[in-house]
């Protein structure tokens, strides 16, 4: 893949991540379920980190004409703690919050959005020839996968809380 084509891909990736940020930030203000709000707020912050990384990568290429090595270490931060909202304290929250169709629709849209992002990065990775580009795309693929899983867990929680809690606790009806 040529440099020009890769720069176009980066612009498209930047646009996708900015749209993701806008969606998560805007929808967070409209939702009532605290679990959904916290999850989407976290995802908005993650999309912003992706925007920053893509911009650095793009700008460095514009300046030097080559794709830089990005230090993506540490971009995971406290992700496991934040996304771990589904493993701690959920029973307390479940008594305080009610799910609505808005939460479900937001999750459905978000899952589709993340799935499309994953597919885009996967297609670009197949044609990327530069090792640094491939590393960035692999990073973004993993991020989309994590986001999709978090939203999928959230969706399972808000659509079927009782079974979700049973599954998470590892208790299954014996019969």
Rosetta blueprint (number, residue, H / E / L):
1 X L
2 X L
3 X H
4 X H
5 X H
6 X H
7 X H
8 X H
9 X H
10 X H
11 X H
12 X H
13 X H
14 X H
15 X H
16 X H
17 X H
18 X H
19 X H
20 X H
21 X H
22 X H
23 X H
24 X H
25 X H
26 X H
27 X H
28 X H
29 X H
30 X H
31 X L
32 X L
33 X L
34 X H
35 X H
36 X H
37 X H
38 X H
39 X H
40 X H
41 X H
42 X H
43 X H
44 X H
45 X H
46 X H
47 X H
48 X H
49 X H
50 X H
51 X H
52 X H
53 X H
54 X H
55 X H
56 X H
57 X H
58 X H
59 X H
60 X H
61 X H
62 X H
63 X H
64 X H
65 X L
66 X L
67 X L
68 X L
69 X L
70 X L
71 X L
72 X L
73 X L
74 X L
75 X L
76 X L
77 X L
78 X L
79 X H
80 X H
81 X H
82 X H
83 X H
84 X H
85 X H
86 X H
87 X L
88 X L
89 X L
90 X H
91 X H
92 X H
93 X H
94 X H
95 X H
96 X H
97 X L
98 X L
99 X L
100 X L
101 X H
102 X H
103 X H
104 X H
105 X H
106 X H
107 X H
108 X H
109 X H
110 X H
111 X H
112 X H
113 X H
114 X H
115 X H
116 X H
117 X H
118 X H
119 X H
120 X H
121 X H
122 X H
123 X H
124 X H
125 X H
126 X H
127 X H
128 X L
129 X L
130 X L
131 X H
132 X H
133 X H
134 X H
135 X H
136 X H
137 X H
138 X H
139 X H
140 X H
141 X H
142 X H
143 X H
144 X H
145 X H
146 X H
147 X H
148 X H
149 X H
150 X H
151 X H
152 X H
153 X H
154 X H
155 X H
156 X H
157 X H
158 X H
159 X H
160 X L
161 X H
162 X H
163 X H
164 X H
165 X H
166 X H
167 X H
168 X H
169 X H
170 X L
171 X L
172 X L
173 X L
174 X L
175 X L
